């Protein structure tokens, strides 16, 4: 599969280190210095470094992050919960699965016309015990607590919740496998092309640092 955005980052990265790479018919060949796998490794490191730096710069504020990177917001309408046990309580959960294995943070959940609130993980015990009236969830209302790439749904119960809509912030991974991205792979870079030069600069900086210790 073609990966034009990833390829542009790769080519600009190689130009910056003085080692042009050839991409013919969508397929890259090794440069004089690096194998294709090594080159992709630097691009992936650059994408994650760029992602994490910007996430930290907004203090993990989802709305501010999406204002910078609207292209990283994914909308899906096909998730279904499964029954699990948490703190001896039967509860519904959603765990990231194909084709959503690139989830970084959940942004919103809907079921029909109902919006489901998402609370941070520190509220999970409060949501289960319902001892704080500010966090009581009374049907038909629903809420969810985000724990990593999992969502726990309240009120508790054993009834699966199919067909929900999930909006999430994606990270630069293959959404079907959770693996790092590859040149001519199944998934292209999630970043808009306006970030190509910045990502190439970061990749070149990482390469230069590594080269100093070889």
LOLUM-714786 format. One record per residue (C-alpha): x, y negated, z; chain; residue in one letter. Coordinates in pm, whole numbers, padded with zeros to 5 digits, m for minus. Example, Ala and Ser with C-alpha at 12.3 -4.5 7.8 and 13.67 -1.06 7.14 Angstrom:
<pts>
     px     py     pz gudo margu
  01230  00450  00780    A     A
  01367  00106  00714    A     S
</pts>
This chain:
<pts>
     px     py     pz gudo margu
  00000  00000  00000    A     X
  00126 m00349 m00082    A     X
  00248 m00563  00208    A     X
  00306 m00904  00046    A     X
  00321 m01109  00368    A     X
  00560 m00866  00536    A     X
  00771 m00861  00217    A     X
  00803 m01242  00212    A     X
  00926 m01244  00572    A     X
  01169 m00963  00491    A     X
  01310 m01139  00185    A     X
  01351 m01476  00359    A     X
  01515 m01306  00658    A     X
  01770 m01144  00427    A     X
  01843 m01470  00248    A     X
  01914 m01632  00584    A     X
  02174 m01369  00672    A     X
  02332 m01388  00327    A     X
  02228 m01038  00228    A     X
  01950 m01047 m00037    A     X
  01714 m00751 m00046    A     X
  01543 m00619 m00358    A     X
  01171 m00540 m00365    A     X
  01064 m00384 m00695    A     X
  00706 m00273 m00760    A     X
  00632 m00328 m00393    A     X
  00912 m00102 m00268    A     X
  01224 m00237 m00094    A     X
  01569 m00087 m00134    A     X
  01853 m00106  00117    A     X
  02065 m00420  00110    A     X
  02446 m00419  00142    A     X
  02426 m00452  00521    A     X
  02099 m00303  00642    A     X
  01878 m00008  00562    A     X
  01512 m00082  00493    A     X
  01422  00066  00831    A     X
  01673 m00160  01008    A     X
  01542 m00464  00819    A     X
  01184 m00383  00916    A     X
  01298 m00345  01274    A     X
  01418 m00706  01281    A     X
  01095 m00834  01128    A     X
  00892 m00643  01386    A     X
  01107 m00779  01670    A     X
  01055 m01129  01532    A     X
  00678 m01090  01514    A     X
  00651 m00965  01871    A     X
  00889 m01232  02000    A     X
  00687 m01503  01824    A     X
  00359 m01357  01948    A     X
  00470 m01328  02311    A     X
  00636 m01671  02317    A     X
  00316 m01838  02201    A     X
  00099 m01630  02434    A     X
  00315 m01739  02726    A     X
  00315 m02101  02607    A     X
 m00064 m02121  02647    A     X
 m00055 m01938  02980    A     X
 m00247 m01641  02840    A     X
 m00546 m01863  02756    A     X
 m00733 m01669  02486    A     X
 m00916 m01970  02341    A     X
 m00600 m02180  02311    A     X
 m00414 m01889  02153    A     X
 m00685 m01836  01891    A     X
 m00682 m02207  01809    A     X
 m00318 m02158  01704    A     X
 m00367 m01816  01541    A     X
 m00727 m01780  01416    A     X
 m00603 m01506  01183    A     X
 m00537 m01280  01483    A     X
 m00904 m01267  01585    A     X
 m01070 m00942  01471    A     X
 m01446 m00879  01469    A     X
 m01581 m00524  01464    A     X
 m01930 m00383  01518    A     X
 m01872 m00013  01561    A     X
 m01752  00063  01914    A     X
 m01925  00309  02147    A     X
 m01859  00365  02516    A     X
 m01787  00696  02688    A     X
 m01856  00813  03041    A     X
 m01571  00816  03292    A     X
 m01516  00799  03667    A     X
 m01350  00502  03832    A     X
 m01312  00484  04213    A     X
 m01554  00779  04243    A     X
 m01813  00582  04044    A     X
 m01965  00696  03714    A     X
 m01911  00420  03464    A     X
 m01907  00344  03094    A     X
 m01575  00253  02933    A     X
 m01434  00163  02596    A     X
 m01075  00261  02522    A     X
 m00894  00132  02216    A     X
 m00907  00388  01935    A     X
 m00871  00404  01556    A     X
 m00931  00159  01387    A     X
 m00873 m00079  01679    A     X
 m00533  00039  01805    A     X
 m00388 m00310  01757    A     X
 m00588 m00462  02045    A     X
 m00393 m00702  02264    A     X
 m00675 m00869  02455    A     X
 m01052 m00836  02430    A     X
 m01221 m01163  02337    A     X
 m01591 m01086  02344    A     X
 m01849 m00806  02335    A     X
 m02207 m00813  02211    A     X
 m02487 m00558  02208    A     X
 m02777 m00656  01986    A     X
 m02832 m01026  02056    A     X
 m02686 m01002  02408    A     X
 m02343 m01140  02494    A     X
 m02149 m00938  02752    A     X
 m01921 m01131  02986    A     X
 m01562 m01012  03016    A     X
 m01396 m01048  03357    A     X
 m01023 m01006  03433    A     X
 m00904 m00682  03595    A     X
 m00880 m00826  03948    A     X
 m01260 m00828  03962    A     X
 m01309 m00455  03904    A     X
 m01357 m00362  04271    A     X
 m01593 m00655  04325    A     X
 m01796 m00548  04023    A     X
 m01820 m00188  04149    A     X
 m01913 m00270  04509    A     X
 m02142 m00561  04414    A     X
 m02064 m00718  04752    A     X
 m02012 m01062  04603    A     X
 m02340 m01204  04476    A     X
 m02154 m01416  04219    A     X
 m02055 m01092  04045    A     X
 m02376 m00891  04078    A     X
 m02499 m00766  03741    A     X
 m02870 m00692  03725    A     X
 m03017 m00514  03419    A     X
 m03076 m00602  03143    A     X
 m02765 m00818  03192    A     X
 m02427 m00653  03139    A     X
 m02065 m00741  03208    A     X
 m01727 m00582  03145    A     X
 m01392 m00582  03321    A     X
 m01079 m00580  03106    A     X
 m00801 m00346  03218    A     X
 m00530 m00340  02954    A     X
 m00692 m00213  02635    A     X
 m00985 m00064  02828    A     X
 m01320 m00221  02907    A     X
 m01528 m00100  03205    A     X
 m01897 m00185  03178    A     X
 m02143 m00286  03448    A     X
 m02397 m00205  03583    A     X
 m02247  00141  03636    A     X
 m02413  00448  03491    A     X
 m02383  00747  03261    A     X
 m02569  00618  02954    A     X
 m02340  00564  02656    A     X
 m02364  00230  02480    A     X
 m02332  00273  02100    A     X
 m02307  00016  01823    A     X
 m02158 m00271  02020    A     X
 m01976 m00558  01857    A     X
 m01621 m00621  01976    A     X
 m01408 m00926  01909    A     X
 m01042 m00901  02003    A     X
 m00699 m01056  01963    A     X
 m00481 m00827  01756    A     X
 m00108 m00775  01787    A     X
  00126 m00688  01496    A     X
  00066 m00313  01492    A     X
 m00096 m00066  01254    A     X
 m00459 m00072  01370    A     X
 m00512  00295  01275    A     X
 m00205  00445  01445    A     X
 m00074  00186  01690    A     X
  00267  00211  01521    A     X
  00499 m00072  01420    A     X
  00446 m00224  01076    A     X
  00649 m00108  00778    A     X
  00736 m00246  00438    A     X
  00492 m00101  00181    A     X
  00300  00054  00471    A     X
 m00074  00075  00535    A     X
 m00107 m00260  00714    A     X
  00038 m00600  00625    A     X
  00162 m00867  00867    A     X
 m00135 m01016  01055    A     X
  00023 m01363  01058    A     X
 m00078 m01633  00815    A     X
  00181 m01717  00548    A     X
  00242 m02058  00710    A     X
  00446 m01871  00973    A     X
  00672 m01691  00721    A     X
  00971 m01922  00761    A     X
  00947 m01927  01141    A     X
  00934 m01548  01158    A     X
  01230 m01516  00920    A     X
  01427 m01762  01136    A     X
  01358 m01556  01448    A     X
  01452 m01230  01274    A     X
  01779 m01385  01156    A     X
  01854 m01515  01504    A     X
  01800 m01171  01656    A     X
  02021 m01014  01387    A     X
  02297 m01269  01449    A     X
  02290 m01197  01822    A     X
  02311 m00823  01758    A     X
  02597 m00866  01510    A     X
  02807 m01043  01771    A     X
  02817 m00730  01982    A     X
  02907 m00486  01704    A     X
</pts>
